[in-house]
Amino acid sequence: MPSAGRDRIARSRELWARSTQVIVGGGQGHKRFEYLFEYGMPAFTARAEGARFWDVDGNEYLDYLMGYGPIVLGHAYPRLNEAIIRQLADGTIYTTEHPLVIEAAEKLVEIIPCAEMVWFVVGGSSATAGAIRIARAHTKREKILRCGYHGWLDWCLPGAPGVPACQQELILAFEYGNLEQVRELFRQHGEQVAAVIMEPVIGGGDPFAFVPAVAAVAREHGALFIVDEIKAGMRYGLAGAHPWIGVEPDLATYGKAACNGYPGSFIVGPKAILADKTDLHIAATFHADALSLVALLVTIDEMQRRNGIDYLWRIGGRLMEGINAVLAEHGLQGRLLGQGPMPSPAFPPEEETWRRKWAGKVAERGAYFPSHPWFTSLSHTEADIEATIVMAAEAAEELRAAGVPTQAPAAPT
């Protein structure tokens, strides 16, 4: 813990003041953490290694966001770094394809059951947008049903500032678990719907009945069923969550953990859908860059060699068990929901202030999990997990001793 009287995030505050003068919002849209200063949490990282990162003030943290999910082996993973350095000597982007693209595609076809062909892109938003374009071209329809987070492009955010109003007519959202809502949307728009795209696991929802049922409704109406595995891929399984659930999509999208911190992403599906789509323009300078291809191959190999999927399930399950026991002991309704590969914090609004203060006290002790679904890596040890549970318990006890209420006072009537 920091010494008494020291502002443990002074440098972060200084950098944030500079950043707001030259960067819109002070940082990337999902990294505008000024509001966390009140709780003693940093806005700038200096370096990261394994399961840890160090902020610009020198504070060390066990990382449970792992760059919002991409880091599955560990930060600065030695074997991956060595492979990247070797590739750098031969270049990163070429005018023609590099043989690595074939090797990577063949490996993906091998490990993903629904994959017969691969389309490489960069970033999760490009993967989901590419899948939508493929679906529209295949079905000759335009409307999309969606559930979950799929990126930042216009189609992902109908009704948001700067997004054309027509997107609200083309993109229709449904709630995870609400099958009747899906059916009603198809009753209203069925012959116009090109595809349903959804995250296979969201929070504490039960995927086993819902996801296959959505796929069946989509196919009944001639729409494609797309699984967005950007978060779950290389975590629930090498192919993501859909094989675990027991459903086969028409298309699936991947990114984040697939390349352990490099920006490569991809779309996979059967030849019946993908083979004749050569007239679609889904291409950009950095698609299938050599560094991402190297990272993809090393990541897959390490996950297979180290039995990484089972390890993530085990340590994530223990983390959920321990943290939820701490919360229950202190009378909180908040819990980590979902499954070990991606625990999702869920707190009622009246406990949100307590949650932030608690996360701040945990950060002082050396573990970082402000919000968002949590992610672990092969670099997190079982000892790290146990230490984090102890930190969480100590932080909760400190708040209780200080008289911090677990719930906000009721609003006046």
C-alpha positions as CSV (number, residue, x, y, z in Angstrom):
1,M,0.0,0.0,0.0
2,P,1.2,3.6,-0.6
3,S,2.8,5.5,2.3
4,A,0.5,7.9,4.2
5,G,0.1,11.3,2.6
6,R,1.5,10.4,-0.8
7,D,-0.6,11.0,-3.8
8,R,-0.1,7.6,-5.4
9,I,-1.3,8.7,-8.9
10,A,0.1,12.2,-9.0
11,R,1.9,11.6,-12.3
12,S,-1.3,10.2,-13.9
13,R,-3.1,13.4,-12.9
14,E,-0.3,15.5,-14.5
15,L,-0.4,13.6,-17.7
16,W,-4.2,13.7,-17.9
17,A,-4.1,17.5,-17.6
18,R,-1.7,17.6,-20.6
19,S,-3.6,15.0,-22.5
20,T,-6.9,16.8,-22.4
21,Q,-5.2,19.8,-24.2
22,V,-4.3,17.7,-27.3
23,I,-6.4,14.5,-27.4
24,V,-10.1,14.5,-27.7
25,G,-11.6,13.6,-24.3
26,G,-8.1,13.2,-22.9
27,G,-7.8,9.6,-24.2
28,Q,-9.4,6.9,-26.3
29,G,-13.2,6.6,-25.7
30,H,-12.9,3.6,-23.5
31,K,-9.9,4.8,-21.6
32,R,-11.1,8.2,-20.2
33,F,-10.5,7.3,-16.6
34,E,-10.5,10.8,-15.0
35,Y,-13.6,9.8,-13.0
36,L,-11.5,7.1,-11.3
37,F,-9.0,9.6,-9.9
38,E,-11.4,10.1,-7.0
39,Y,-10.8,6.4,-6.1
40,G,-7.1,6.5,-6.5
41,M,-6.9,4.6,-9.8
42,P,-4.5,5.5,-12.6
43,A,-5.0,6.7,-16.2
44,F,-1.6,6.0,-17.6
45,T,0.5,2.8,-17.8
46,A,4.3,2.8,-18.1
47,R,4.9,-0.9,-18.8
48,A,3.5,-4.4,-18.5
49,E,4.9,-7.9,-18.1
50,G,3.2,-11.2,-17.5
51,A,0.0,-10.7,-15.5
52,R,1.1,-7.3,-14.2
53,F,1.4,-3.6,-15.2
54,W,3.1,-0.6,-13.6
55,D,1.5,2.8,-13.8
56,V,3.5,6.0,-14.5
57,D,3.8,6.6,-10.7
58,G,5.5,3.2,-10.3
59,N,2.6,1.4,-8.7
60,E,2.3,-2.3,-9.5
61,Y,-1.0,-4.1,-10.3
62,L,-2.2,-7.6,-11.1
63,D,-4.1,-6.9,-14.3
64,Y,-7.7,-8.2,-14.6
65,L,-8.6,-6.3,-17.8
66,M,-5.6,-7.3,-19.8
67,G,-6.0,-4.5,-22.3
68,Y,-9.8,-5.2,-22.5
69,G,-9.2,-8.8,-23.3
70,P,-6.4,-9.2,-26.0
71,I,-3.7,-10.4,-23.6
72,V,-4.3,-14.1,-23.1
73,L,-0.7,-15.4,-22.8
74,G,0.6,-12.5,-20.8
75,H,2.0,-9.0,-21.4
76,A,5.4,-9.0,-23.3
77,Y,5.2,-12.8,-23.5
78,P,8.8,-13.9,-24.1
79,R,8.2,-16.6,-26.8
80,L,5.9,-14.2,-28.7
81,N,8.4,-11.3,-28.4
82,E,11.1,-13.5,-29.9
83,A,9.0,-14.5,-32.8
84,I,8.0,-10.9,-33.5
85,I,11.6,-9.7,-33.4
86,R,12.5,-12.4,-36.0
87,Q,9.7,-11.3,-38.2
88,L,10.6,-7.6,-37.9
89,A,13.9,-8.4,-39.6
90,D,12.0,-9.6,-42.7
91,G,9.4,-6.8,-42.7
92,T,5.8,-6.4,-41.6
93,I,3.6,-5.3,-44.6
94,Y,4.2,-6.3,-48.2
95,T,2.7,-5.5,-51.6
96,T,1.9,-9.2,-52.1
97,E,0.8,-11.9,-49.7
98,H,3.2,-13.6,-47.4
99,P,3.1,-17.4,-47.0
100,L,2.3,-17.0,-43.3
101,V,-1.3,-16.0,-44.4
102,I,-1.8,-19.6,-45.7
103,E,-0.3,-21.2,-42.6
104,A,-2.5,-19.1,-40.3
105,A,-5.7,-19.7,-42.3
106,E,-5.1,-23.5,-42.4
107,K,-4.6,-23.5,-38.6
108,L,-7.8,-21.6,-38.1
109,V,-9.7,-24.1,-40.3
110,E,-8.2,-26.9,-38.3
111,I,-9.3,-25.5,-34.9
112,I,-12.6,-23.8,-35.6
113,P,-15.4,-26.3,-36.5
114,C,-17.5,-23.9,-38.6
115,A,-14.5,-22.6,-40.6
116,E,-13.8,-23.7,-44.1
117,M,-12.4,-20.3,-45.3
118,V,-11.0,-17.3,-43.6
119,W,-11.1,-13.5,-44.2
120,F,-8.4,-11.5,-42.4
121,V,-9.0,-8.0,-41.3
122,V,-7.7,-5.7,-38.5
123,G,-9.6,-5.0,-35.2
124,G,-12.9,-6.4,-33.9
125,S,-15.0,-3.6,-35.4
126,S,-13.7,-4.5,-38.9
127,A,-14.4,-8.2,-38.3
128,T,-18.1,-7.7,-37.3
129,A,-18.6,-5.1,-40.1
130,G,-17.1,-7.5,-42.6
131,A,-19.4,-10.3,-41.5
132,I,-22.4,-8.0,-41.8
133,R,-21.4,-7.0,-45.4
134,I,-20.9,-10.7,-46.3
135,A,-24.4,-11.5,-44.9
136,R,-26.1,-8.7,-46.8
137,A,-24.4,-9.8,-50.0
138,H,-25.3,-13.4,-49.5
139,T,-29.0,-12.9,-48.6
140,K,-29.7,-9.8,-50.7
141,R,-31.3,-8.3,-47.6
142,E,-30.3,-5.3,-45.5
143,K,-31.7,-5.4,-41.9
144,I,-29.6,-6.8,-39.0
145,L,-30.7,-8.0,-35.6
146,R,-28.0,-7.6,-33.0
147,C,-27.3,-8.4,-29.3
148,G,-24.2,-7.3,-27.5
149,Y,-21.3,-5.0,-28.2
150,H,-19.9,-5.2,-31.8
151,G,-17.6,-2.2,-32.1
152,W,-17.6,1.5,-32.9
153,L,-18.8,1.7,-36.5
154,D,-22.1,3.3,-37.6
155,W,-24.0,0.1,-37.8
156,C,-23.0,-0.8,-34.2
157,L,-24.4,2.4,-32.7
158,P,-27.7,3.4,-34.3
159,G,-29.0,6.6,-32.7
160,A,-25.6,7.7,-31.5
161,P,-24.3,11.2,-32.2
162,G,-22.9,11.4,-35.8
163,V,-24.6,8.2,-36.9
164,P,-27.0,8.6,-39.8
165,A,-30.7,8.1,-38.8
166,C,-31.1,5.4,-41.4
167,Q,-29.1,3.0,-39.2
168,Q,-32.0,2.9,-36.8
169,E,-34.2,1.5,-39.5
170,L,-31.6,-1.1,-40.5
171,I,-30.2,-2.2,-37.2
172,L,-32.6,-3.7,-34.6
173,A,-31.4,-4.7,-31.1
174,F,-32.8,-7.4,-28.9
175,E,-32.1,-8.3,-25.2
176,Y,-30.0,-11.4,-24.3
177,G,-32.4,-14.1,-23.1
178,N,-35.5,-12.6,-24.7
179,L,-36.5,-15.1,-27.3
180,E,-40.0,-13.7,-27.7
181,Q,-38.5,-10.3,-28.7
182,V,-36.4,-12.0,-31.4
183,R,-39.5,-13.7,-32.7
184,E,-41.4,-10.5,-32.7
185,L,-38.7,-8.7,-34.6
186,F,-38.8,-11.4,-37.2
187,R,-42.6,-11.3,-37.4
188,Q,-42.2,-7.6,-38.2
189,H,-39.1,-7.6,-40.4
190,G,-38.5,-11.3,-41.3
191,E,-38.2,-11.0,-45.1
192,Q,-35.8,-8.1,-44.8
193,V,-33.4,-9.5,-42.2
194,A,-30.0,-10.5,-43.6
195,A,-28.5,-11.8,-40.3
196,V,-28.6,-12.0,-36.6
197,I,-25.3,-11.2,-34.9
198,M,-24.8,-11.7,-31.2
199,E,-22.3,-12.3,-28.5
200,P,-22.7,-15.9,-27.4
201,V,-22.2,-15.1,-23.7
202,I,-23.2,-12.0,-21.9
203,G,-23.1,-11.5,-18.1
204,G,-25.0,-14.2,-16.2
205,G,-27.4,-15.1,-19.1
206,D,-28.0,-18.8,-19.8
207,P,-26.7,-19.4,-23.3
208,F,-27.6,-23.1,-23.7
209,A,-31.3,-22.7,-24.6
210,F,-31.2,-19.1,-25.9
211,V,-28.4,-19.1,-28.4
212,P,-29.4,-22.2,-30.3
213,A,-33.1,-21.0,-30.3
214,V,-32.0,-17.7,-31.8
215,A,-30.1,-19.5,-34.5
216,A,-33.1,-21.7,-35.3
217,V,-35.4,-18.6,-35.6
218,A,-32.9,-16.9,-37.9
219,R,-32.6,-19.8,-40.2
220,E,-36.3,-20.4,-40.3
221,H,-36.6,-16.9,-41.8
222,G,-33.7,-17.3,-44.2
223,A,-31.3,-15.1,-42.3
224,L,-27.7,-16.0,-41.4
225,F,-26.6,-16.6,-37.8
226,I,-23.4,-14.8,-36.9
227,V,-21.6,-15.4,-33.6
228,D,-19.4,-12.5,-32.4
229,E,-16.5,-14.3,-30.6
230,I,-14.3,-11.3,-30.3
231,K,-14.3,-11.5,-26.5
232,A,-14.8,-15.2,-26.0
233,G,-12.5,-16.5,-28.7
234,M,-9.3,-18.2,-27.3
235,R,-10.8,-18.1,-23.9
236,Y,-13.9,-20.3,-23.6
237,G,-12.3,-22.5,-26.2
238,L,-9.9,-22.0,-29.1
239,A,-12.9,-21.5,-31.3
240,G,-14.7,-19.4,-28.6
241,A,-18.0,-20.1,-26.8
242,H,-20.2,-21.5,-29.5
243,P,-18.9,-25.1,-29.5
244,W,-19.2,-25.1,-25.7
245,I,-22.8,-24.0,-26.1
246,G,-23.5,-26.5,-28.9
247,V,-24.5,-24.3,-31.8
248,E,-22.8,-23.9,-35.2
249,P,-23.0,-20.4,-36.7
250,D,-23.0,-19.5,-40.4
251,L,-20.2,-16.9,-39.8
252,A,-18.0,-16.2,-36.7
253,T,-15.8,-13.2,-35.9
254,Y,-12.6,-13.2,-33.9
255,G,-10.0,-10.7,-32.6
256,K,-8.7,-9.6,-29.2
257,A,-7.1,-12.7,-27.6
258,A,-6.4,-14.4,-30.9
259,C,-3.2,-12.4,-31.4
260,N,-2.2,-11.7,-27.8
261,G,-2.1,-7.9,-28.2
262,Y,-1.6,-7.5,-31.9
263,P,-4.5,-6.1,-33.9
264,G,-5.2,-9.0,-36.3
265,S,-8.8,-10.2,-36.5
266,F,-10.7,-12.4,-38.9
267,I,-14.1,-13.8,-40.1
268,V,-14.6,-17.5,-40.7
269,G,-17.4,-19.5,-42.3
270,P,-18.2,-22.2,-44.9
271,K,-17.2,-22.2,-48.5
272,A,-20.9,-22.1,-49.5
273,I,-21.1,-18.6,-48.1
274,L,-17.5,-17.2,-48.5
275,A,-16.1,-18.8,-51.7
276,D,-18.0,-16.6,-54.2
277,K,-17.7,-13.3,-52.3
278,T,-14.6,-12.1,-54.1
279,D,-16.6,-9.1,-55.5
280,L,-16.9,-7.6,-51.9
281,H,-14.4,-4.9,-51.0
282,I,-13.2,-5.9,-47.5
283,A,-9.6,-4.9,-47.8
284,A,-7.2,-2.4,-46.2
285,T,-3.5,-1.8,-46.0
286,F,-2.9,-3.6,-42.7
287,H,-5.2,-6.6,-43.1
288,A,-3.2,-9.8,-42.6
289,D,0.0,-8.0,-41.5
290,A,2.8,-10.3,-40.8
291,L,3.2,-9.4,-37.1
292,S,-0.4,-10.3,-36.4
293,L,-0.1,-13.6,-38.3
294,V,3.0,-14.5,-36.3
295,A,1.2,-13.6,-33.1
296,L,-1.8,-15.6,-34.0
297,L,0.2,-18.8,-34.7
298,V,2.3,-18.4,-31.5
299,T,-0.8,-17.7,-29.4
300,I,-2.7,-20.8,-30.8
301,D,0.4,-23.0,-30.3
302,E,1.0,-21.8,-26.7
303,M,-2.7,-22.3,-25.8
304,Q,-2.6,-25.8,-27.1
305,R,0.9,-26.7,-25.7
306,R,0.0,-25.4,-22.2
307,N,-3.6,-26.6,-22.1
308,G,-4.5,-23.0,-21.7
309,I,-8.3,-23.2,-22.1
310,D,-8.6,-25.5,-19.1
311,Y,-6.3,-23.3,-17.1
312,L,-8.3,-20.2,-17.8
313,W,-11.5,-22.0,-16.8
314,R,-9.9,-23.2,-13.6
315,I,-8.3,-20.0,-12.3
316,G,-11.2,-17.8,-13.5
317,G,-13.6,-20.1,-11.7
318,R,-11.6,-19.8,-8.5
319,L,-11.5,-16.0,-8.8
320,M,-15.3,-15.9,-9.2
321,E,-15.8,-18.2,-6.2
322,G,-13.5,-16.2,-3.9
323,I,-14.7,-12.7,-4.9
324,N,-18.3,-13.7,-4.7
325,A,-17.7,-15.1,-1.2
326,V,-16.2,-11.8,-0.1
327,L,-19.2,-9.9,-1.5
328,A,-21.7,-12.2,0.1
329,E,-19.9,-11.9,3.5
330,H,-20.4,-8.2,3.4
331,G,-24.1,-8.3,2.4
332,L,-23.6,-7.1,-1.2
333,Q,-26.0,-8.0,-3.9
334,G,-23.3,-7.4,-6.5
335,R,-21.6,-10.5,-7.9
336,L,-19.3,-11.8,-10.6
337,L,-21.6,-13.5,-13.1
338,G,-20.9,-15.7,-16.1
339,Q,-18.1,-18.3,-16.3
340,G,-14.4,-18.5,-15.4
341,P,-13.0,-17.5,-18.8
342,M,-14.8,-14.1,-18.6
343,P,-16.3,-13.1,-15.2
344,S,-18.6,-10.1,-15.5
345,P,-19.2,-7.8,-12.5
346,A,-22.8,-7.0,-11.9
347,F,-23.8,-4.6,-9.2
348,P,-27.2,-2.8,-8.6
349,P,-27.1,1.0,-9.1
350,E,-27.3,1.5,-5.3
351,E,-24.1,-0.4,-4.7
352,E,-22.1,1.3,-7.5
353,T,-20.4,3.9,-5.3
354,W,-19.3,1.2,-2.9
355,R,-18.0,-0.9,-5.8
356,R,-15.8,1.9,-7.0
357,K,-14.4,2.6,-3.6
358,W,-13.8,-1.1,-3.1
359,A,-12.0,-1.3,-6.5
360,G,-9.9,1.7,-5.5
361,K,-8.9,0.1,-2.2
362,V,-8.0,-3.2,-4.0
363,A,-5.9,-1.2,-6.5
364,E,-4.0,0.3,-3.5
365,R,-3.2,-3.3,-2.5
366,G,-2.0,-4.2,-6.0
367,A,-4.9,-5.6,-8.2
368,Y,-6.8,-3.7,-10.9
369,F,-10.4,-4.4,-11.9
370,P,-12.3,-1.2,-12.1
371,S,-15.3,-2.6,-14.1
372,H,-16.0,-4.3,-17.5
373,P,-15.8,-8.1,-17.9
374,W,-12.6,-9.4,-16.3
375,F,-9.9,-11.4,-18.1
376,T,-7.1,-13.6,-16.9
377,S,-4.1,-15.0,-18.8
378,L,-1.7,-17.9,-18.7
379,S,0.7,-15.6,-16.8
380,H,-1.7,-15.3,-13.8
381,T,-0.6,-17.9,-11.3
382,E,-2.9,-19.7,-8.8
383,A,-1.0,-17.7,-6.1
384,D,-2.0,-14.5,-7.9
385,I,-5.6,-15.5,-7.8
386,E,-5.5,-16.3,-4.0
387,A,-3.6,-13.0,-3.3
388,T,-6.3,-11.1,-5.2
389,I,-9.1,-12.7,-3.2
390,V,-7.2,-11.7,0.0
391,M,-6.8,-8.1,-1.3
392,A,-10.5,-8.0,-2.1
393,A,-11.4,-9.1,1.4
394,E,-9.0,-6.7,3.1
395,A,-10.4,-3.8,1.0
396,A,-14.0,-4.7,1.9
397,E,-13.0,-4.9,5.6
398,E,-11.3,-1.5,5.4
399,L,-14.5,0.1,4.0
400,R,-16.6,-1.6,6.6
401,A,-14.3,-0.3,9.4
402,A,-14.5,3.2,8.0
403,G,-18.3,3.1,8.0
404,V,-18.7,3.2,4.2
405,P,-22.3,2.0,3.5
406,T,-22.7,-0.8,1.0
407,Q,-25.7,0.9,-0.5
408,A,-26.6,4.5,-1.4
409,P,-29.3,6.0,0.7
410,A,-32.8,5.7,-0.7
411,A,-34.0,8.6,-2.8
412,P,-36.6,10.8,-1.0
413,T,-40.2,10.1,-1.9
